[in-house]
Amino acid sequence: MRTNLLKAFALSMVLSGISSVAGAASEPHSSSTKQTISQQRAILSAATLGKGFGPQSPRDLGGLQGLNERSFGISPPFQEMNLCNIHFHESAEHKGGEFTRYAGDGDGRGYGTGFKYSGELKDYELSPVSSPIGKTVHGDLVPGDTIEIHFVFSSAQVSPGPTLGSCINKSINNPNLRVETVVGVLVNDPSAFSFVKLTTISNSSGRYQADNIPDNLGAPIEYAGSTTGPSYNEKASPFQVTWSVRPKVLKINILSLDAWLKDNIFDENHAHGVRNLVINPELLSPIR
């Protein structure tokens, strides 16, 4: 059972963009439309009805009233936990603050959807780069793209590494989990914030920490939720996560992100897809 849990946890947010379809495996998603997303939400609602699942993520940070009272302990501040994983999604999974512009309905597998920076950028910030960055079958990253960065912390005695399997160990299968979230917009500007600097890790206090999470992006919005990613578009995540999402957007030098993708301890080389925004009040916690 423990082995199965480890595999499930690691796979739950490897975030490969492959949609695990529950109850609709015979319906391929060659394209995504508003009807497809509505169908996915209907399947999610039916799959969770009366099952006792806890609150889900991502969510609208400003407008949806949550009715899910399934309670679990809010995780300690991230400074009292161990950083265990860093990854990011193309477009913001959450909606709120400075990221409210809908990216579109996408492909039904987590790409081409989510939310984008709602502000304006200068022409020079949007100037093209000379070579593809993070290129996959879903495309590559270009100046002007929005990303949502997840700094994942665990109460377990763990070290930073690939996938969320790095956040648990054999001694504790159900650690407290926290995701500190920064939404960034990629710009072709060497004076913008460095992604390499943003993800610098230390262990001077006996805990692994991300020392350069910005403190000037507004008061984080904290709520109880779950793991994310498009594999949960049609089923609920069983994992409990304390979320802390900053409402302002950080401008990030796209070339520094390229450098990080080519050399990081998390084996990350591309942006992950996003889960549909969860809008069913029965699957959302009340925001504190």
C-alpha positions as CSV (number, residue, x, y, z in Angstrom):
1,M,0.0,0.0,0.0
2,R,2.8,2.4,0.8
3,T,4.4,1.6,-2.5
4,N,1.2,2.4,-4.3
5,L,0.8,5.7,-2.4
6,L,4.4,6.7,-3.3
7,K,3.7,6.0,-7.0
8,A,0.3,7.8,-6.9
9,F,1.8,10.8,-5.2
10,A,4.7,11.1,-7.5
11,L,2.5,10.7,-10.6
12,S,-0.1,13.1,-9.3
13,M,2.0,16.1,-10.0
14,V,4.7,15.0,-12.4
15,L,2.3,17.1,-14.5
16,S,3.2,15.7,-17.8
17,G,0.1,17.2,-19.3
18,I,-1.5,13.8,-19.9
19,S,-5.1,13.8,-18.8
20,S,-6.3,10.8,-16.7
21,V,-9.9,10.4,-17.8
22,A,-12.2,8.9,-15.2
23,G,-15.3,7.4,-16.5
24,A,-14.8,8.7,-20.1
25,A,-11.8,6.9,-21.4
26,S,-13.6,6.2,-24.7
27,E,-13.9,9.9,-25.5
28,P,-10.6,11.3,-26.9
29,H,-9.9,15.0,-26.4
30,S,-8.4,16.0,-29.7
31,S,-9.5,19.6,-29.1
32,S,-10.8,21.6,-26.2
33,T,-13.9,23.7,-26.3
34,K,-16.1,25.3,-23.7
35,Q,-18.3,22.2,-24.1
36,T,-15.3,19.9,-23.4
37,I,-14.4,21.8,-20.2
38,S,-18.1,21.7,-19.1
39,Q,-18.1,18.0,-19.7
40,Q,-14.9,17.5,-17.7
41,R,-16.4,19.5,-14.8
42,A,-19.6,17.5,-14.9
43,I,-17.5,14.2,-14.8
44,L,-15.5,15.7,-11.8
45,S,-18.8,16.6,-10.0
46,A,-20.3,13.1,-10.5
47,A,-17.1,11.4,-9.6
48,T,-16.8,13.2,-6.3
49,L,-20.5,13.4,-5.2
50,G,-20.9,12.0,-1.7
51,K,-17.3,10.6,-1.7
52,G,-16.0,12.8,1.1
53,F,-13.1,14.4,-0.9
54,G,-11.4,17.4,0.6
55,P,-11.2,20.8,-1.1
56,Q,-9.6,21.1,-4.5
57,S,-7.3,23.4,-6.4
58,P,-6.9,25.6,-8.3
59,R,-9.5,28.2,-7.7
60,D,-10.7,31.8,-8.3
61,L,-9.0,33.6,-5.5
62,G,-11.5,36.5,-5.5
63,G,-15.0,35.4,-6.1
64,L,-16.0,31.8,-5.3
65,Q,-17.6,30.9,-2.0
66,G,-16.4,27.4,-0.9
67,L,-18.7,25.0,0.9
68,N,-16.3,22.2,1.5
69,E,-15.8,21.9,5.2
70,R,-13.6,18.9,5.2
71,S,-11.0,20.1,7.6
72,F,-7.3,19.4,7.9
73,G,-4.5,21.1,9.8
74,I,-3.1,24.2,8.0
75,S,0.6,23.6,7.4
76,P,3.2,25.6,9.3
77,P,4.9,28.6,7.7
78,F,7.2,27.4,4.9
79,Q,10.2,28.6,7.0
80,E,9.5,25.7,9.4
81,M,9.2,23.1,6.6
82,N,11.6,21.5,4.0
83,L,11.6,22.6,0.4
84,C,11.1,19.4,-1.6
85,N,10.2,20.4,-5.1
86,I,10.0,23.3,-7.6
87,H,8.1,23.2,-10.8
88,F,6.0,25.5,-12.9
89,H,3.0,25.6,-15.2
90,E,2.4,27.4,-18.5
91,S,-0.2,30.1,-17.6
92,A,-1.5,30.5,-14.1
93,E,-3.6,27.7,-12.7
94,H,-5.2,30.1,-10.3
95,K,-7.3,33.2,-11.2
96,G,-6.9,36.4,-9.3
97,G,-4.8,39.5,-8.6
98,E,-2.9,40.5,-11.7
99,F,-3.6,37.2,-13.6
100,T,-7.2,37.2,-14.6
101,R,-7.0,37.2,-18.4
102,Y,-8.3,33.8,-19.7
103,A,-5.9,32.1,-22.0
104,G,-8.6,30.1,-23.8
105,D,-10.1,26.7,-23.6
106,G,-6.9,24.9,-24.7
107,D,-6.5,21.3,-25.8
108,G,-8.4,19.6,-23.0
109,R,-5.1,18.3,-21.6
110,G,-3.9,21.4,-19.8
111,Y,-2.2,23.4,-22.5
112,G,-3.5,26.6,-24.1
113,T,-5.7,27.4,-21.1
114,G,-5.4,28.9,-17.6
115,F,-4.9,32.6,-16.9
116,K,-2.4,35.2,-18.1
117,Y,-0.9,38.4,-16.8
118,S,-3.5,41.1,-17.2
119,G,-1.1,44.0,-17.4
120,E,0.8,45.6,-20.3
121,L,4.3,44.9,-21.4
122,K,6.8,47.0,-23.3
123,D,7.7,46.2,-26.9
124,Y,11.3,45.4,-25.9
125,E,10.1,43.0,-23.2
126,L,8.2,41.1,-25.9
127,S,11.1,40.9,-28.4
128,P,11.6,37.4,-29.7
129,V,14.4,35.1,-28.4
130,S,16.8,33.4,-30.8
131,S,16.1,29.8,-30.0
132,P,13.1,27.8,-28.6
133,I,12.8,27.6,-24.8
134,G,11.3,24.6,-23.0
135,K,10.1,23.2,-26.4
136,T,7.7,20.2,-26.3
137,V,5.0,18.8,-28.6
138,H,2.8,21.5,-26.9
139,G,5.0,24.3,-28.1
140,D,7.7,26.4,-26.4
141,L,7.8,29.4,-24.1
142,V,8.1,32.9,-25.5
143,P,8.2,36.4,-24.0
144,G,4.8,37.5,-22.8
145,D,3.9,34.0,-21.5
146,T,2.7,33.7,-17.9
147,I,3.9,30.9,-15.6
148,E,2.8,29.8,-12.2
149,I,5.7,28.6,-10.0
150,H,5.1,26.1,-7.2
151,F,7.6,26.0,-4.3
152,V,6.5,22.8,-2.6
153,F,7.3,22.3,1.1
154,S,7.0,19.2,3.3
155,S,7.0,18.6,7.1
156,A,8.8,15.3,6.4
157,Q,12.6,15.0,6.6
158,V,13.3,15.1,2.9
159,S,15.6,16.7,0.4
160,P,14.7,18.6,-2.8
161,G,14.3,16.4,-5.8
162,P,12.3,15.5,-8.9
163,T,8.5,15.1,-8.7
164,L,6.3,15.3,-5.6
165,G,7.6,11.9,-4.6
166,S,10.5,13.9,-3.1
167,C,8.1,15.3,-0.5
168,I,7.4,12.1,1.4
169,N,9.6,9.4,2.9
170,K,9.2,6.0,4.4
171,S,8.8,7.4,7.9
172,I,5.9,9.7,7.1
173,N,3.5,8.9,4.4
174,N,1.1,11.8,5.1
175,P,3.3,14.9,5.8
176,N,1.9,18.4,5.9
177,L,2.3,19.9,2.5
178,R,2.5,23.6,1.6
179,V,2.8,25.3,-1.8
180,E,4.2,28.8,-1.9
181,T,3.1,30.2,-5.3
182,V,4.6,32.9,-7.4
183,V,3.0,33.9,-10.8
184,G,5.5,35.3,-13.3
185,V,5.4,36.9,-16.7
186,L,8.4,36.1,-19.0
187,V,10.1,39.0,-20.6
188,N,13.2,39.4,-22.8
189,D,14.9,41.8,-20.4
190,P,18.2,41.0,-18.6
191,S,17.3,43.4,-15.8
192,A,14.2,41.4,-14.9
193,F,14.3,38.9,-12.0
194,S,16.5,35.9,-12.6
195,F,14.7,32.5,-12.4
196,V,18.0,31.0,-11.3
197,K,18.1,33.4,-8.4
198,L,14.5,32.9,-7.6
199,T,15.0,29.1,-7.1
200,T,18.2,29.3,-5.2
201,I,18.2,26.7,-2.3
202,S,20.0,26.8,1.0
203,N,20.2,24.6,4.1
204,S,21.8,26.8,6.7
205,S,19.1,26.2,9.4
206,G,18.9,22.5,9.0
207,R,15.9,22.9,6.7
208,Y,16.0,23.2,2.9
209,Q,14.7,26.7,2.0
210,A,14.1,28.8,-1.1
211,D,15.7,32.0,0.1
212,N,14.5,34.3,-2.7
213,I,10.8,34.0,-2.7
214,P,9.8,37.6,-3.2
215,D,8.1,39.4,-0.3
216,N,6.8,42.4,-2.4
217,L,4.1,40.6,-4.4
218,G,1.2,41.5,-2.1
219,A,-0.2,39.6,0.9
220,P,-0.5,35.9,0.0
221,I,-3.9,34.4,-0.2
222,E,-4.0,31.3,1.9
223,Y,-6.5,28.5,1.6
224,A,-6.9,24.7,2.0
225,G,-6.8,22.8,-1.3
226,S,-5.2,19.9,-3.1
227,T,-2.5,18.9,-5.7
228,T,-3.2,20.2,-9.2
229,G,-2.4,19.4,-12.8
230,P,-4.6,18.3,-15.7
231,S,-4.7,14.6,-14.6
232,Y,-7.3,15.8,-12.1
233,N,-9.7,17.5,-14.6
234,E,-12.1,14.6,-14.2
235,K,-11.3,13.2,-10.8
236,A,-10.4,14.6,-7.4
237,S,-7.0,14.8,-5.9
238,P,-6.9,12.9,-2.5
239,F,-3.9,15.0,-1.2
240,Q,-4.3,17.9,1.2
241,V,-2.3,21.0,0.6
242,T,-2.1,24.4,2.2
243,W,-1.8,27.0,-0.6
244,S,-0.3,30.5,-0.3
245,V,-0.7,32.5,-3.6
246,R,0.8,35.9,-4.1
247,P,-1.5,38.2,-6.1
248,K,1.0,40.4,-8.0
249,V,3.0,39.2,-10.9
250,L,6.8,39.0,-11.1
251,K,8.6,39.9,-14.3
252,I,11.2,37.1,-15.0
253,N,14.0,37.2,-17.5
254,I,13.1,34.4,-20.0
255,L,16.8,33.6,-20.7
256,S,17.4,32.9,-17.0
257,L,14.5,30.4,-17.1
258,D,16.2,28.8,-20.2
259,A,19.4,28.4,-18.2
260,W,17.5,26.8,-15.2
261,L,15.7,24.3,-17.5
262,K,19.0,23.2,-18.8
263,D,20.5,22.5,-15.3
264,N,18.3,21.9,-12.2
265,I,18.1,19.2,-9.6
266,F,14.4,18.7,-10.2
267,D,14.8,17.3,-13.7
268,E,12.5,20.0,-15.1
269,N,12.8,20.8,-18.7
270,H,9.5,22.3,-19.7
271,A,6.3,23.9,-18.4
272,H,3.5,21.7,-17.1
273,G,-0.1,22.0,-18.1
274,V,-2.8,23.4,-15.9
275,R,-5.9,21.9,-14.3
276,N,-9.2,23.4,-15.1
277,L,-10.3,26.1,-12.6
278,V,-12.4,24.3,-9.9
279,I,-15.8,26.2,-9.7
280,N,-18.0,23.7,-7.9
281,P,-18.5,25.2,-4.4
282,E,-18.8,21.7,-2.9
283,L,-15.2,21.2,-3.9
284,L,-13.8,24.5,-2.6
285,S,-12.9,25.5,0.9
286,P,-13.9,28.8,2.5
287,I,-11.0,31.2,1.9
288,R,-9.7,32.4,5.3
